[in-house]
Amino acid sequence: PPSSQNAPTHFSSGLLIGLAIWLLLVEVSVQIWYRAHQIAASSRWAVHWPESENNYKPVPIAPEAESLLRFNEGGAAAWEGEDGHQWAMYFFRWLPGRTAARFVKVHRPDICLPASGRTMERNNGLRMVTVNGVTMPIRSYRFDDRGSPLHVFYCYWDARSSYESVAAAESEDWSPRGRLRAALQGHREIGAQILEVIVWGYQDDGEANEALARELGRLVRAG
């Protein structure tokens, strides 16, 4: 009979409508949960490539590195400072939706540079540096580059964090368990970026840090 033939169609339509409503409610609930708990970063920032510096030149990123890091935006450059020291910079950005935590682990100075023949002499730890109104967690390292001192300053900045203190930055846990805990606390990945600045030739760590502060003032822009 016609009524029995139409019944499955009516049932399927009702089921689809119900599923659509349920999915909408789930999505709305997730957004409300994250917005209620999210602590946004105090200031967003970008880099200004120092194209006017002496001997400035872009440095190509190897295809293997691009495939491994899977960044959305990024690049590298090298130049000569006013005092003759050689500088290099790497900058990578992951847009919201990318799981940056997985890829950042493979691009840290203490992993990459020893693999390329440099010897790490000192890990000077983490400190908070304010540049043009932006608070940045900076890790600093000293390497021996075939007899020449090499200082590396590395910043991993996550847009969900406020970076109010060294303790807050140190406590970030990027293991699967840590990321699950962050999600339960309402913290989601909403974009991340890496800045790595390298300088050769400074024998004194203090002088290298002062030079970094000056260089960051030219490289980092709020917004």
N, CA and C atoms as a LAMMPS dump frame, in Angstrom:
ITEM: TIMESTEP
0
ITEM: NUMBER OF ATOMS
669
ITEM: BOX BOUNDS ff ff ff
-5.0000000000000000e+02 5.0000000000000000e+02
-5.0000000000000000e+02 5.0000000000000000e+02
-5.0000000000000000e+02 5.0000000000000000e+02
ITEM: ATOMS id mol type element x y z
1 1 1 N 0.836 -1.201 0
2 1 2 C 0 0 0
3 1 3 C 0.871 1.251 0
4 2 1 N 0.347 2.368 -0.518
5 2 2 C 1.117 3.616 -0.569
6 2 3 C 1.633 4.039 0.792
7 3 1 N 0.814 3.879 1.837
8 3 2 C 1.228 4.338 3.162
9 3 3 C 2.455 3.592 3.653
10 4 1 N 2.532 2.273 3.379
11 4 2 C 3.68 1.497 3.827
12 4 3 C 4.928 1.844 3.035
13 5 1 N 4.788 2.231 1.749
14 5 2 C 5.941 2.599 0.94
15 5 3 C 6.506 3.953 1.368
16 6 1 N 5.658 4.849 1.849
17 6 2 C 6.1 6.186 2.238
18 6 3 C 6.721 6.217 3.636
19 7 1 N 6.403 5.228 4.463
20 7 2 C 6.86 5.235 5.848
21 7 3 C 8.375 5.313 5.975
22 8 1 N 9.174 4.471 5.23
23 8 2 C 10.619 4.57 5.358
24 8 3 C 11.146 5.948 4.972
25 9 1 N 10.547 6.573 3.939
26 9 2 C 10.984 7.896 3.517
27 9 3 C 10.757 8.917 4.616
28 10 1 N 9.573 8.862 5.252
29 10 2 C 9.281 9.779 6.345
30 10 3 C 10.252 9.55 7.505
31 11 1 N 10.564 8.275 7.766
32 11 2 C 11.473 7.951 8.864
33 11 3 C 12.881 8.47 8.574
34 12 1 N 13.344 8.279 7.348
35 12 2 C 14.686 8.72 6.974
36 12 3 C 14.804 10.237 7.035
37 13 1 N 13.805 10.938 6.562
38 13 2 C 13.838 12.397 6.61
39 13 3 C 13.879 12.891 8.048
40 14 1 N 13.069 12.289 8.895
41 14 2 C 13.068 12.688 10.299
42 14 3 C 14.395 12.406 10.974
43 15 1 N 14.998 11.258 10.618
44 15 2 C 16.283 10.902 11.203
45 15 3 C 17.365 11.894 10.789
46 16 1 N 17.38 12.252 9.498
47 16 2 C 18.38 13.198 9.008
48 16 3 C 18.227 14.565 9.667
49 17 1 N 16.994 15.009 9.811
50 17 2 C 16.752 16.297 10.466
51 17 3 C 17.217 16.254 11.919
52 18 1 N 16.908 15.133 12.593
53 18 2 C 17.326 14.986 13.979
54 18 3 C 18.838 14.983 14.126
55 19 1 N 19.531 14.271 13.216
56 19 2 C 20.995 14.24 13.251
57 19 3 C 21.584 15.622 13.001
58 20 1 N 20.991 16.357 12.06
59 20 2 C 21.48 17.703 11.752
60 20 3 C 21.342 18.614 12.962
61 21 1 N 20.202 18.531 13.641
62 21 2 C 19.984 19.355 14.835
63 21 3 C 20.974 18.971 15.927
64 22 1 N 21.199 17.653 16.09
65 22 2 C 22.123 17.178 17.12
66 22 3 C 23.548 17.668 16.847
67 23 1 N 23.987 17.567 15.587
68 23 2 C 25.327 18.032 15.227
69 23 3 C 25.471 19.534 15.452
70 24 1 N 24.422 20.285 15.135
71 24 2 C 24.452 21.727 15.35
72 24 3 C 24.587 22.045 16.831
73 25 1 N 23.828 21.323 17.658
74 25 2 C 23.905 21.547 19.1
75 25 3 C 25.287 21.205 19.643
76 26 1 N 25.879 20.116 19.132
77 26 2 C 27.226 19.735 19.568
78 26 3 C 28.229 20.825 19.215
79 27 1 N 28.164 21.331 17.974
80 27 2 C 29.098 22.366 17.532
81 27 3 C 28.934 23.638 18.355
82 28 1 N 27.696 24.039 18.604
83 28 2 C 27.449 25.237 19.408
84 28 3 C 27.989 25.044 20.819
85 29 1 N 27.768 23.855 21.389
86 29 2 C 28.245 23.578 22.746
87 29 3 C 29.764 23.63 22.822
88 30 1 N 30.435 23.072 21.804
89 30 2 C 31.9 23.094 21.774
90 30 3 C 32.414 24.525 21.72
91 31 1 N 31.805 25.348 20.853
92 31 2 C 32.246 26.736 20.729
93 31 3 C 32.031 27.508 22.031
94 32 1 N 30.889 27.275 22.682
95 32 2 C 30.61 27.944 23.956
96 32 3 C 31.622 27.513 25.012
97 33 1 N 31.948 26.205 25.03
98 33 2 C 32.909 25.681 26.005
99 33 3 C 34.273 26.354 25.838
100 34 1 N 34.771 26.387 24.612
101 34 2 C 36.09 26.969 24.383
102 34 3 C 36.102 28.47 24.657
103 35 1 N 35.061 29.173 24.217
104 35 2 C 35.048 30.624 24.412
105 35 3 C 34.941 30.993 25.882
106 36 1 N 34.289 30.139 26.654
107 36 2 C 34.145 30.41 28.083
108 36 3 C 35.454 30.205 28.835
109 37 1 N 36.335 29.335 28.275
110 37 2 C 37.564 28.998 28.981
111 37 3 C 38.817 29.565 28.337
112 38 1 N 38.707 29.998 27.095
113 38 2 C 39.895 30.402 26.354
114 38 3 C 40.547 31.64 26.941
115 39 1 N 41.86 31.563 27.097
116 39 2 C 42.658 32.724 27.488
117 39 3 C 43.455 33.135 26.269
118 40 1 N 43.103 34.246 25.681
119 40 2 C 43.777 34.669 24.451
120 40 3 C 45.129 35.275 24.768
121 41 1 N 46.025 35.162 23.823
122 41 2 C 47.345 35.763 23.985
123 41 3 C 47.21 37.272 24.136
124 42 1 N 48.126 37.833 24.936
125 42 2 C 48.029 39.258 25.225
126 42 3 C 48.226 40.103 23.974
127 43 1 N 49.119 39.707 23.087
128 43 2 C 49.384 40.479 21.875
129 43 3 C 49.806 39.537 20.759
130 44 1 N 49.226 39.73 19.606
131 44 2 C 49.683 38.984 18.438
132 44 3 C 50.818 39.758 17.787
133 45 1 N 51.636 39.036 17.016
134 45 2 C 52.78 39.704 16.418
135 45 3 C 53.14 39.05 15.094
136 46 1 N 53.905 39.788 14.318
137 46 2 C 54.411 39.305 13.036
138 46 3 C 55.857 39.756 12.92
139 47 1 N 56.538 39.305 11.877
140 47 2 C 57.93 39.706 11.693
141 47 3 C 58.063 40.647 10.504
142 48 1 N 59.05 41.509 10.616
143 48 2 C 59.423 42.402 9.518
144 48 3 C 60.754 41.899 8.969
145 49 1 N 60.748 41.434 7.732
146 49 2 C 61.979 40.923 7.139
147 49 3 C 62.926 42.091 6.858
148 50 1 N 64.166 42.042 7.372
149 50 2 C 65.083 43.191 7.287
150 50 3 C 65.768 43.292 5.918
151 51 1 N 64.984 43.548 4.908
152 51 2 C 65.496 43.524 3.536
153 51 3 C 66.494 44.641 3.245
154 52 1 N 66.518 45.677 4.09
155 52 2 C 67.442 46.789 3.862
156 52 3 C 68.811 46.567 4.506
157 53 1 N 68.967 45.468 5.254
158 53 2 C 70.252 45.204 5.91
159 53 3 C 71.317 44.814 4.878
160 54 1 N 72.578 44.977 5.27
161 54 2 C 73.687 44.638 4.383
162 54 3 C 73.664 43.157 3.999
163 55 1 N 73.871 42.902 2.732
164 55 2 C 73.975 41.532 2.215
165 55 3 C 72.763 40.669 2.568
166 56 1 N 71.601 41.299 2.64
167 56 2 C 70.378 40.538 2.922
168 56 3 C 70.083 39.593 1.764
169 57 1 N 69.722 38.363 2.108
170 57 2 C 69.316 37.415 1.074
171 57 3 C 68.372 36.372 1.668
172 58 1 N 67.321 36.019 0.95
173 58 2 C 66.447 34.939 1.397
174 58 3 C 67.212 33.616 1.389
175 59 1 N 66.882 32.766 2.332
176 59 2 C 67.485 31.434 2.413
177 59 3 C 66.403 30.415 2.087
178 60 1 N 66.591 29.601 1.059
179 60 2 C 65.547 28.641 0.698
180 60 3 C 65.359 27.578 1.776
181 61 1 N 64.117 27.182 1.982
182 61 2 C 63.787 26.089 2.899
183 61 3 C 63.804 24.791 2.102
184 62 1 N 64.545 23.819 2.575
185 62 2 C 64.64 22.543 1.868
186 62 3 C 63.262 21.901 1.75
187 63 1 N 62.953 21.294 0.608
188 63 2 C 61.646 20.634 0.443
189 63 3 C 61.364 19.61 1.539
190 64 1 N 62.412 18.913 2.001
191 64 2 C 62.213 17.923 3.061
192 64 3 C 61.742 18.593 4.349
193 65 1 N 62.306 19.777 4.64
194 65 2 C 61.9 20.502 5.844
195 65 3 C 60.472 21.014 5.713
196 66 1 N 60.112 21.516 4.539
197 66 2 C 58.74 21.98 4.318
198 66 3 C 57.751 20.845 4.521
199 67 1 N 58.089 19.677 3.991
200 67 2 C 57.196 18.522 4.12
201 67 3 C 57.076 18.078 5.569
202 68 1 N 58.169 18.188 6.32
203 68 2 C 58.168 17.747 7.71
204 68 3 C 57.418 18.717 8.613
205 69 1 N 57.659 20.013 8.427
206 69 2 C 57.067 21.023 9.306
207 69 3 C 55.618 21.34 8.966
208 70 1 N 55.278 21.299 7.685
209 70 2 C 53.902 21.534 7.243
210 70 3 C 53.359 22.88 7.742
211 71 1 N 54.169 23.905 7.647
212 71 2 C 53.733 25.237 8.059
213 71 3 C 52.886 25.878 6.963
214 72 1 N 52.046 26.841 7.358
215 72 2 C 51.223 27.574 6.398
216 72 3 C 51.967 28.744 5.78
217 73 1 N 52.759 29.422 6.599
218 73 2 C 53.55 30.555 6.129
219 73 3 C 54.941 30.441 6.74
220 74 1 N 55.933 30.922 6.025
221 74 2 C 57.262 30.872 6.615
222 74 3 C 58.36 31.19 5.632
223 75 1 N 59.552 31.305 6.169
224 75 2 C 60.705 31.589 5.334
225 75 3 C 61.944 31.749 6.185
226 76 1 N 63.048 32.069 5.516
227 76 2 C 64.322 32.262 6.201
228 76 3 C 65.127 33.305 5.447
229 77 1 N 66.038 33.951 6.164
230 77 2 C 66.876 34.979 5.544
231 77 3 C 68.177 35.098 6.319
232 78 1 N 69.181 35.666 5.658
233 78 2 C 70.472 35.932 6.289
234 78 3 C 70.912 37.343 5.923
235 79 1 N 71.69 37.974 6.803
236 79 2 C 72.175 39.333 6.549
237 79 3 C 73.38 39.626 7.435
238 80 1 N 73.979 40.773 7.206
239 80 2 C 75.129 41.218 7.991
240 80 3 C 74.731 42.431 8.81
241 81 1 N 74.998 42.366 10.122
242 81 2 C 74.651 43.472 11.002
243 81 3 C 75.567 44.665 10.813
244 82 1 N 75.2 45.771 11.453
245 82 2 C 75.985 47 11.33
246 82 3 C 77.41 46.829 11.846
247 83 1 N 77.595 45.925 12.821
248 83 2 C 78.925 45.706 13.397
249 83 3 C 79.674 44.573 12.708
250 84 1 N 79.113 44.044 11.633
251 84 2 C 79.793 43.004 10.875
252 84 3 C 79.429 41.586 11.254
253 85 1 N 78.642 41.386 12.308
254 85 2 C 78.24 40.034 12.688
255 85 3 C 77.208 39.489 11.701
256 86 1 N 77.291 38.19 11.478
257 86 2 C 76.363 37.528 10.569
258 86 3 C 75.117 37.071 11.328
259 87 1 N 73.949 37.332 10.739
260 87 2 C 72.671 36.969 11.339
261 87 3 C 71.871 36.086 10.386
262 88 1 N 70.992 35.29 10.974
263 88 2 C 70.032 34.514 10.187
264 88 3 C 68.73 34.436 10.969
265 89 1 N 67.634 34.294 10.266
266 89 2 C 66.321 34.219 10.911
267 89 3 C 65.446 33.203 10.196
268 90 1 N 64.724 32.422 10.999
269 90 2 C 63.702 31.511 10.487
270 90 3 C 62.382 31.883 11.143
271 91 1 N 61.329 31.909 10.354
272 91 2 C 60.003 32.211 10.895
273 91 3 C 58.983 31.296 10.229
274 92 1 N 58.177 30.614 11.058
275 92 2 C 57.136 29.723 10.551
276 92 3 C 55.842 29.982 11.306
277 93 1 N 54.733 29.905 10.584
278 93 2 C 53.421 30.11 11.2
279 93 3 C 52.484 28.975 10.799
280 94 1 N 51.733 28.5 11.806
281 94 2 C 50.668 27.528 11.579
282 94 3 C 49.339 28.214 11.862
283 95 1 N 48.44 28.187 10.924
284 95 2 C 47.143 28.827 11.092
285 95 3 C 46.241 27.976 11.978
286 96 1 N 45.146 28.541 12.491
287 96 2 C 44.221 27.759 13.317
288 96 3 C 43.776 26.496 12.594
289 97 1 N 43.718 25.407 13.359
290 97 2 C 43.311 24.138 12.78
291 97 3 C 44.458 23.191 12.543
292 98 1 N 45.691 23.716 12.479
293 98 2 C 46.866 22.867 12.332
294 98 3 C 47.363 22.441 13.714
295 99 1 N 47.798 21.185 13.824
296 99 2 C 48.324 20.706 15.092
297 99 3 C 49.807 21.014 15.144
298 100 1 N 50.123 22.235 15.496
299 100 2 C 51.513 22.697 15.454
300 100 3 C 52.398 21.932 16.425
301 101 1 N 51.83 21.467 17.541
302 101 2 C 52.65 20.832 18.569
303 101 3 C 53.425 19.647 18.026
304 102 1 N 52.861 18.906 17.1
305 102 2 C 53.546 17.742 16.556
306 102 3 C 54.774 18.143 15.766
307 103 1 N 54.688 19.249 15.031
308 103 2 C 55.741 19.615 14.1
309 103 3 C 56.829 20.458 14.754
310 104 1 N 56.492 21.189 15.805
311 104 2 C 57.47 22.063 16.44
312 104 3 C 58.581 21.249 17.085
313 105 1 N 58.292 20.019 17.484
314 105 2 C 59.284 19.196 18.154
315 105 3 C 60.474 18.881 17.261
316 106 1 N 60.274 18.914 15.948
317 106 2 C 61.351 18.549 15.033
318 106 3 C 62.122 19.772 14.564
319 107 1 N 61.753 20.967 14.998
320 107 2 C 62.488 22.169 14.606
321 107 3 C 62.831 22.978 15.845
322 108 1 N 63.679 22.382 16.679
323 108 2 C 64.206 23.079 17.846
324 108 3 C 65.722 23.114 17.712
325 109 1 N 66.364 24.182 18.174
326 109 2 C 67.817 24.283 18.024
327 109 3 C 68.572 23.108 18.627
328 110 1 N 68.119 22.62 19.797
329 110 2 C 68.842 21.53 20.444
330 110 3 C 68.705 20.214 19.698
331 111 1 N 67.811 20.151 18.701
332 111 2 C 67.669 18.959 17.867
333 111 3 C 68.333 19.166 16.514
334 112 1 N 68.02 20.293 15.871
335 112 2 C 68.476 20.52 14.495
336 112 3 C 69.975 20.792 14.397
337 113 1 N 70.501 21.662 15.254
338 113 2 C 71.889 22.092 15.088
339 113 3 C 72.907 20.991 15.389
340 114 1 N 72.743 20.2 16.464
341 114 2 C 73.683 19.082 16.636
342 114 3 C 73.647 18.101 15.466
343 115 1 N 72.471 17.939 14.861
344 115 2 C 72.367 17.039 13.716
345 115 3 C 73.115 17.571 12.502
346 116 1 N 73.377 18.898 12.482
347 116 2 C 74.093 19.495 11.354
348 116 3 C 75.566 19.758 11.671
349 117 1 N 76.06 19.191 12.779
350 117 2 C 77.48 19.275 13.081
351 117 3 C 77.876 20.293 14.121
352 118 1 N 76.939 21.085 14.644
353 118 2 C 77.272 22.055 15.693
354 118 3 C 77.232 21.371 17.06
355 119 1 N 78.004 21.905 17.993
356 119 2 C 78.061 21.346 19.338
357 119 3 C 77.445 22.329 20.326
358 120 1 N 76.424 21.882 21.06
359 120 2 C 75.8 22.775 22.034
360 120 3 C 76.69 22.882 23.269
361 121 1 N 77.061 24.1 23.612
362 121 2 C 77.894 24.353 24.785
363 121 3 C 77.07 24.759 26
364 122 1 N 75.955 25.435 25.755
365 122 2 C 75.173 25.939 26.87
366 122 3 C 73.724 26.124 26.474
367 123 1 N 72.831 25.697 27.364
368 123 2 C 71.409 26.012 27.247
369 123 3 C 71.113 27.039 28.327
370 124 1 N 70.878 28.272 27.918
371 124 2 C 70.692 29.361 28.886
372 124 3 C 69.259 29.506 29.37
373 125 1 N 68.409 28.551 28.996
374 125 2 C 67.067 28.522 29.546
375 125 3 C 66.097 29.501 28.904
376 126 1 N 64.989 29.686 29.596
377 126 2 C 63.867 30.483 29.087
378 126 3 C 63.748 31.792 29.856
379 127 1 N 63.487 32.85 29.134
380 127 2 C 63.19 34.134 29.777
381 127 3 C 62.128 34.854 28.964
382 128 1 N 61.395 35.732 29.629
383 128 2 C 60.357 36.501 28.965
384 128 3 C 60.947 37.831 28.513
385 129 1 N 60.777 38.134 27.234
386 129 2 C 61.323 39.354 26.653
387 129 3 C 60.173 40.16 26.061
388 130 1 N 60.079 41.43 26.418
389 130 2 C 59.035 42.299 25.871
390 130 3 C 59.616 43.111 24.726
391 131 1 N 59.009 42.948 23.55
392 131 2 C 59.486 43.612 22.336
393 131 3 C 58.326 44.371 21.705
394 132 1 N 58.437 45.676 21.637
395 132 2 C 57.391 46.503 21.021
396 132 3 C 55.999 46.17 21.56
397 133 1 N 55.923 45.968 22.875
398 133 2 C 54.649 45.69 23.522
399 133 3 C 54.229 44.239 23.507
400 134 1 N 55.038 43.359 22.939
401 134 2 C 54.716 41.933 22.857
402 134 3 C 55.614 41.161 23.815
403 135 1 N 55.021 40.336 24.68
404 135 2 C 55.789 39.492 25.586
405 135 3 C 56.056 38.155 24.912
406 136 1 N 57.338 37.823 24.765
407 136 2 C 57.731 36.628 24.025
408 136 3 C 58.566 35.709 24.914
409 137 1 N 58.263 34.405 24.921
410 137 2 C 59.104 33.448 25.645
411 137 3 C 60.309 33.077 24.78
412 138 1 N 61.5 33.485 25.2
413 138 2 C 62.707 33.282 24.404
414 138 3 C 63.62 32.263 25.091
415 139 1 N 63.963 31.221 24.388
416 139 2 C 64.972 30.265 24.85
417 139 3 C 66.283 30.584 24.14
418 140 1 N 67.371 30.571 24.874
419 140 2 C 68.657 30.921 24.269
420 140 3 C 69.658 29.787 24.453
421 141 1 N 70.473 29.598 23.433
422 141 2 C 71.466 28.529 23.406
423 141 3 C 72.785 29.086 22.875
424 142 1 N 73.866 28.445 23.274
425 142 2 C 75.182 28.753 22.709
426 142 3 C 75.759 27.468 22.114
427 143 1 N 76.214 27.566 20.872
428 143 2 C 76.804 26.434 20.168
429 143 3 C 78.217 26.793 19.721
430 144 1 N 78.991 25.75 19.471
431 144 2 C 80.266 25.912 18.785
432 144 3 C 80.057 25.492 17.336
433 145 1 N 80.302 26.428 16.421
434 145 2 C 80.141 26.15 14.994
435 145 3 C 81.523 26.071 14.346
436 146 1 N 82.149 24.908 14.53
437 146 2 C 83.478 24.659 13.955
438 146 3 C 84.481 25.726 14.395
439 147 1 N 84.444 26.01 15.703
440 147 2 C 85.387 26.957 16.273
441 147 3 C 84.861 28.365 16.446
442 148 1 N 83.707 28.672 15.898
443 148 2 C 83.119 30.006 16.018
444 148 3 C 81.908 29.954 16.942
445 149 1 N 81.788 30.907 17.893
446 149 2 C 80.609 30.909 18.771
447 149 3 C 79.345 31.267 17.994
448 150 1 N 78.292 30.55 18.279
449 150 2 C 77.008 30.75 17.603
450 150 3 C 75.922 30.806 18.668
451 151 1 N 75.173 31.898 18.704
452 151 2 C 74.071 32.046 19.658
453 151 3 C 72.74 31.919 18.923
454 152 1 N 71.845 31.164 19.533
455 152 2 C 70.527 30.928 18.945
456 152 3 C 69.466 31.367 19.936
457 153 1 N 68.498 32.126 19.449
458 153 2 C 67.38 32.601 20.261
459 153 3 C 66.102 32.096 19.613
460 154 1 N 65.329 31.353 20.394
461 154 2 C 64.216 30.583 19.841
462 154 3 C 62.931 30.91 20.591
463 155 1 N 61.888 31.233 19.843
464 155 2 C 60.585 31.539 20.445
465 155 3 C 59.508 30.684 19.804
466 156 1 N 58.852 29.854 20.612
467 156 2 C 57.621 29.183 20.178
468 156 3 C 56.474 29.915 20.853
469 157 1 N 55.588 30.467 20.058
470 157 2 C 54.486 31.299 20.566
471 157 3 C 53.169 30.683 20.135
472 158 1 N 52.351 30.378 21.129
473 158 2 C 51.059 29.746 20.895
474 158 3 C 49.968 30.778 21.155
475 159 1 N 49.089 30.976 20.195
476 159 2 C 48.095 32.047 20.294
477 159 3 C 47.087 31.843 21.417
478 160 1 N 47.063 30.663 22.024
479 160 2 C 46.104 30.443 23.106
480 160 3 C 46.668 30.834 24.472
481 161 1 N 47.963 31.158 24.521
482 161 2 C 48.629 31.403 25.793
483 161 3 C 48.849 32.89 26.033
484 162 1 N 48.896 33.26 27.302
485 162 2 C 49.096 34.663 27.65
486 162 3 C 50.555 34.985 27.937
487 163 1 N 51.371 33.968 28.273
488 163 2 C 52.792 34.153 28.559
489 163 3 C 53.024 35.259 29.584
490 164 1 N 52.34 35.124 30.702
491 164 2 C 52.483 36.125 31.751
492 164 3 C 53.749 35.917 32.572
493 165 1 N 54.307 34.692 32.549
494 165 2 C 55.485 34.415 33.357
495 165 3 C 56.261 33.253 32.755
496 166 1 N 57.511 33.1 33.217
497 166 2 C 58.33 31.969 32.785
498 166 3 C 57.688 30.662 33.217
499 167 1 N 57.131 30.639 34.441
500 167 2 C 56.516 29.416 34.952
501 167 3 C 55.374 28.957 34.057
502 168 1 N 54.561 29.9 33.584
503 168 2 C 53.435 29.542 32.713
504 168 3 C 53.929 28.971 31.396
505 169 1 N 54.981 29.56 30.843
506 169 2 C 55.522 29.06 29.579
507 169 3 C 56.187 27.704 29.765
508 170 1 N 56.9 27.512 30.879
509 170 2 C 57.582 26.251 31.138
510 170 3 C 56.602 25.113 31.371
511 171 1 N 55.408 25.436 31.885
512 171 2 C 54.457 24.394 32.266
513 171 3 C 53.69 23.818 31.094
514 172 1 N 53.848 24.389 29.897
515 172 2 C 53.118 23.879 28.748
516 172 3 C 53.542 22.448 28.443
517 173 1 N 52.58 21.586 28.27
518 173 2 C 52.817 20.162 28.023
519 173 3 C 52.271 19.815 26.644
520 174 1 N 53.165 19.481 25.688
521 174 2 C 52.742 19.208 24.315
522 174 3 C 52.636 17.721 24.015
523 175 1 N 52.668 16.879 25.066
524 175 2 C 52.433 15.456 24.854
525 175 3 C 50.956 15.242 24.547
526 176 1 N 50.572 14.069 23.994
527 176 2 C 49.147 13.805 23.753
528 176 3 C 48.301 13.976 25.014
529 177 1 N 48.838 13.538 26.16
530 177 2 C 48.085 13.686 27.41
531 177 3 C 47.924 15.159 27.767
532 178 1 N 48.99 15.932 27.569
533 178 2 C 48.922 17.355 27.878
534 178 3 C 47.946 18.085 26.985
535 179 1 N 47.908 17.714 25.715
536 179 2 C 46.98 18.363 24.79
537 179 3 C 45.535 18 25.116
538 180 1 N 45.308 16.751 25.561
539 180 2 C 43.963 16.358 25.974
540 180 3 C 43.546 17.144 27.21
541 181 1 N 44.475 17.294 28.149
542 181 2 C 44.174 18.067 29.358
543 181 3 C 43.837 19.516 29.001
544 182 1 N 44.579 20.077 28.037
545 182 2 C 44.307 21.454 27.615
546 182 3 C 42.917 21.579 27.01
547 183 1 N 42.522 20.578 26.218
548 183 2 C 41.189 20.612 25.612
549 183 3 C 40.101 20.549 26.679
550 184 1 N 40.305 19.697 27.693
551 184 2 C 39.321 19.586 28.768
552 184 3 C 39.226 20.881 29.569
553 185 1 N 40.318 21.626 29.599
554 185 2 C 40.316 22.911 30.298
555 185 3 C 39.821 24.048 29.416
556 186 1 N 39.471 23.724 28.18
557 186 2 C 38.933 24.734 27.28
558 186 3 C 39.976 25.477 26.483
559 187 1 N 41.196 24.934 26.393
560 187 2 C 42.261 25.577 25.62
561 187 3 C 42.453 24.808 24.318
562 188 1 N 42.22 25.441 23.213
563 188 2 C 42.402 24.774 21.931
564 188 3 C 43.503 25.472 21.137
565 189 1 N 44.053 24.749 20.186
566 189 2 C 45.078 25.336 19.338
567 189 3 C 44.423 26.293 18.351
568 190 1 N 44.808 27.566 18.416
569 190 2 C 44.196 28.57 17.54
570 190 3 C 45.267 29.309 16.748
571 191 1 N 46.333 28.594 16.471
572 191 2 C 47.412 29.18 15.697
573 191 3 C 48.691 29.268 16.506
574 192 1 N 49.812 29.1 15.839
575 192 2 C 51.1 29.144 16.522
576 192 3 C 52.164 29.619 15.547
577 193 1 N 53.286 30.083 16.091
578 193 2 C 54.384 30.495 15.231
579 193 3 C 55.72 30.349 15.949
580 194 1 N 56.764 30.211 15.135
581 194 2 C 58.129 30.042 15.63
582 194 3 C 58.998 31.141 15.047
583 195 1 N 59.819 31.724 15.894
584 195 2 C 60.854 32.644 15.437
585 195 3 C 62.185 32.144 15.982
586 196 1 N 63.144 31.966 15.101
587 196 2 C 64.484 31.545 15.5
588 196 3 C 65.488 32.528 14.903
589 197 1 N 66.255 33.174 15.775
590 197 2 C 67.242 34.168 15.345
591 197 3 C 68.626 33.663 15.74
592 198 1 N 69.561 33.719 14.801
593 198 2 C 70.9 33.168 14.99
594 198 3 C 71.929 34.257 14.706
595 199 1 N 72.968 34.312 15.538
596 199 2 C 74.056 35.268 15.301
597 199 3 C 75.393 34.579 15.578
598 200 1 N 76.371 34.867 14.749
599 200 2 C 77.702 34.294 14.876
600 200 3 C 78.682 35.328 15.43
601 201 1 N 79.673 34.852 16.201
602 201 2 C 80.835 35.665 16.515
603 201 3 C 80.884 36.349 17.855
604 202 1 N 79.828 36.309 18.66
605 202 2 C 79.865 36.95 19.977
606 202 3 C 80.476 35.981 20.991
607 203 1 N 81.613 36.363 21.564
608 203 2 C 82.252 35.517 22.571
609 203 3 C 81.521 35.593 23.914
610 204 1 N 80.938 36.743 24.201
611 204 2 C 80.281 36.97 25.49
612 204 3 C 78.768 36.808 25.351
613 205 1 N 78.171 35.972 26.208
614 205 2 C 76.725 35.736 26.143
615 205 3 C 75.937 37.012 26.402
616 206 1 N 76.423 37.849 27.321
617 206 2 C 75.719 39.092 27.625
618 206 3 C 75.66 40.018 26.423
619 207 1 N 76.769 40.131 25.704
620 207 2 C 76.781 40.968 24.504
621 207 3 C 75.848 40.402 23.441
622 208 1 N 75.807 39.086 23.341
623 208 2 C 74.9 38.457 22.375
624 208 3 C 73.448 38.755 22.728
625 209 1 N 73.118 38.721 24.027
626 209 2 C 71.75 39.016 24.452
627 209 3 C 71.373 40.468 24.164
628 210 1 N 72.322 41.384 24.381
629 210 2 C 72.051 42.792 24.083
630 210 3 C 71.831 43.002 22.586
631 211 1 N 72.635 42.327 21.78
632 211 2 C 72.469 42.432 20.33
633 211 3 C 71.124 41.859 19.901
634 212 1 N 70.707 40.77 20.546
635 212 2 C 69.409 40.177 20.229
636 212 3 C 68.288 41.164 20.511
637 213 1 N 68.341 41.824 21.682
638 213 2 C 67.289 42.773 22.044
639 213 3 C 67.17 43.871 20.989
640 214 1 N 68.312 44.358 20.524
641 214 2 C 68.275 45.394 19.483
642 214 3 C 67.685 44.849 18.184
643 215 1 N 68.081 43.635 17.835
644 215 2 C 67.62 43.064 16.566
645 215 3 C 66.131 42.731 16.618
646 216 1 N 65.671 42.199 17.753
647 216 2 C 64.245 41.887 17.883
648 216 3 C 63.394 43.141 17.748
649 217 1 N 63.911 44.26 18.247
650 217 2 C 63.175 45.517 18.117
651 217 3 C 62.926 45.897 16.672
652 218 1 N 63.813 45.465 15.787
653 218 2 C 63.634 45.753 14.362
654 218 3 C 62.826 44.681 13.65
655 219 1 N 62.822 43.469 14.209
656 219 2 C 62.211 42.342 13.504
657 219 3 C 60.75 42.104 13.869
658 220 1 N 60.375 42.38 15.117
659 220 2 C 59.045 42.007 15.62
660 220 3 C 58.113 43.208 15.598
661 221 1 N 56.91 42.977 15.092
662 221 2 C 55.878 44.006 15.028
663 221 3 C 54.598 43.472 15.667
664 222 1 N 53.993 44.267 16.536
665 222 2 C 52.724 43.865 17.139
666 222 3 C 51.612 43.898 16.104
667 223 1 N 50.619 43.006 16.306
668 223 2 C 49.462 43.007 15.42
669 223 3 C 49.474 41.889 14.414
